[in-house]
Amino acid sequence: MIEALALRKSYGTVTAVDGVSFSVGAGEVFGLLGPNGAGKSTLIRMMTCLTRPDSGTSLIHGRDVTGEPGAIKSLIGVVPQESNLDRELTALDREALLSLLVMAGYTLLFLAVGTRLIRKYSE
């Protein structure tokens, strides 16, 4: 389970993330979409222990990201949007891989730029 609870982050007078909250359950694929500058990368950086939020909480499997960064880093993996694996796989191959990961019990969180459709792989 992944939870973001009222996460906020500012850089000087610029608010990058303003009170974002959501949850992703086990077996779900979550797409985070928005235009450049919307705060997607900042949000992911906060949730992966790379940037501390100014306020709010982020939980991974019930553990606080800011309070337990070592434990969080052992629970997560980050795959950038540009990866060598994607260049090697067809769209069908990627779909099959994602389906297998979800069937194995992994919770997937994607960061996507633009308006590309991301499917939910759970019920």
PyMOL commands that set and color helices and strands:
alter all, ss='L'
color gray80, all
select helices_A, chain A and resi 40-47+69-75+84-88+91-103
alter helices_A, ss='H'
color red, helices_A
select strands_A, chain A and resi 2-11+14-24+29-32+55-60+63-64+108-111
alter strands_A, ss='S'
color yellow, strands_A
deselect
rebuild
show_as cartoon
